[in-house]
Each structure stands twice: as structure tokens, then as C-alpha cells.
Amino acid sequence: MNSYVKKFPKNPDFERNNFFNGYCLIDGKLGIEVDYIDMMIGHEFYQIESESIHIYYILEGSGKANINGTIYDIESGYTIEIPANTEFAFKGKLKMIEIMKPPFNPNTHIDTRKNDL
């Protein structure tokens, strides 16, 4: 397989306590990160990224998103854009593609509080 065509790995690149699994497709060499997220129940915590913009495209499923205190019903076909410095969390069973610019950096990620959705 060359660098133009890629496939998600068979095993998750990251996971969080049975809340979701993630598979990284593009690792940041282009200044972005692209992940496939298989969310079983939602985020465990609200989070804020101080540098990254997140764009999610919901492939399958439904749930709720709390973005800066506003709750949205989300489902397959929706696109969600979360600017840097914005608190957010998802709840539900969702399969989605996530694009982050710049790529995830644990030094700019903050878990703020338990997800109450």
C-alpha cells in the first residue's frame, strides 16, 4: 500500500474505558489528524482543546452533544465543528470521522468535568 491509499488499522490506536475506540488514519504529517471514532456510550468527561479545531462527521448512530452549554440532538449525516477553546462532550452510540487541526496534543487537551448528558 502506498502513501496515497490508506486503511484504518484493525486494532484501536487509542481507547478510553469502554466509552470509545479510535483509529488514526492520518497522523499529522499534513498538519491534520483524521480518526475514525467508534463511540459506545459517549465521552467520559467534557473536554477543551486549546489549539485544535475538531470537525466530526457522523456516519452512523445518534446521540447528544453539549457544546458550550447548548445541547444538540445529533445523528447520522450531521457535521459538527468545534472551535479551539470550546468545552464539549458527546453522549450516544456513534460512528464518526474526526478531523483535527492541528493534530491531537495531550499538552493542549483538558478534561474539565464528568459528562452529565
C-alpha positions in Angstrom: 0.0 0.0 0.0 1.4 3.4 -0.9 1.0 6.7 0.9 -2.0 7.7 -1.3 -4.2 4.9 -0.2 -4.6 4.0 3.5 -6.8 1.7 5.6 -7.7 2.1 9.2 -5.9 -0.4 11.4 -7.6 -3.5 12.8 -6.9 -2.6 16.4 -7.6 0.8 18.1 -4.9 3.3 18.3 -6.5 4.8 21.4 -9.4 3.9 23.7 -10.9 5.3 26.8 -12.5 3.0 29.4 -15.0 1.4 27.1 -16.5 4.8 26.2 -15.0 4.9 22.7 -12.2 3.4 20.5 -10.3 5.4 17.9 -8.3 4.5 14.8 -5.9 7.1 13.4 -5.7 7.2 9.6 -3.6 10.4 9.1 -1.0 11.0 11.8 -0.3 14.7 11.5 2.4 14.9 8.8 0.0 17.1 6.8 -0.8 19.3 9.8 -4.1 17.5 10.4 -5.2 14.3 12.1 -8.0 12.1 10.8 -9.6 9.5 13.1 -12.4 7.0 12.9 -14.3 7.0 16.3 -16.5 4.2 17.4 -18.2 5.7 20.4 -20.1 3.1 22.5 -21.7 5.5 25.1 -20.0 8.9 24.8 -17.2 10.9 26.3 -16.4 10.2 29.9 -15.6 13.9 30.5 -16.2 17.3 28.9 -13.1 18.5 27.2 -11.4 21.6 25.9 -8.7 21.7 23.3 -6.8 25.0 23.5 -5.3 24.7 20.0 -7.2 22.2 17.9 -10.3 22.7 15.8 -12.4 19.5 15.7 -14.7 18.6 12.8 -16.9 15.5 13.2 -18.9 13.8 10.6 -21.5 11.3 12.0 -21.5 8.2 9.9 -24.0 6.2 11.9 -26.0 6.3 15.1 -27.5 9.1 17.2 -26.9 10.9 20.5 -26.5 14.3 22.1 -23.7 16.9 22.0 -23.2 19.6 24.6 -21.2 22.4 23.1 -20.5 25.4 25.3 -23.6 24.7 27.3 -26.0 24.2 24.4 -27.4 20.7 23.9 -27.9 19.4 20.4 -29.5 16.2 19.1 -27.1 14.6 16.6 -27.4 11.7 14.2 -26.1 10.2 11.0 -25.3 12.8 8.3 -24.6 15.7 10.7 -21.3 17.6 10.7 -20.2 19.2 13.9 -17.4 21.9 14.1 -15.9 22.7 17.5 -13.5 25.6 17.6 -10.5 25.7 19.9 -11.2 26.7 23.5 -14.7 25.3 23.4 -16.0 22.9 26.0 -17.8 19.9 24.6 -18.9 16.3 25.2 -20.9 13.7 23.3 -23.3 11.0 24.5 -24.6 8.1 22.5 -23.7 5.3 20.2 -22.0 7.0 17.3 -19.6 6.1 14.5 -17.8 9.1 13.1 -14.9 10.6 11.3 -13.0 13.2 13.3 -10.6 15.8 11.7 -8.3 17.8 14.0 -6.2 20.7 13.0 -3.5 20.8 14.4 -3.3 17.1 15.4 -4.1 16.0 18.9 -1.6 17.2 21.5 -2.0 15.9 25.1 -0.5 19.2 26.4 -3.3 21.2 24.9 -6.2 18.9 26.0 -8.1 19.4 29.2 -10.8 17.2 30.7 -13.0 19.6 32.6 -15.8 17.7 34.4 -17.7 14.5 34.3 -20.1 14.1 31.3 -23.7 14.7 32.6 -25.6 14.3 29.3 
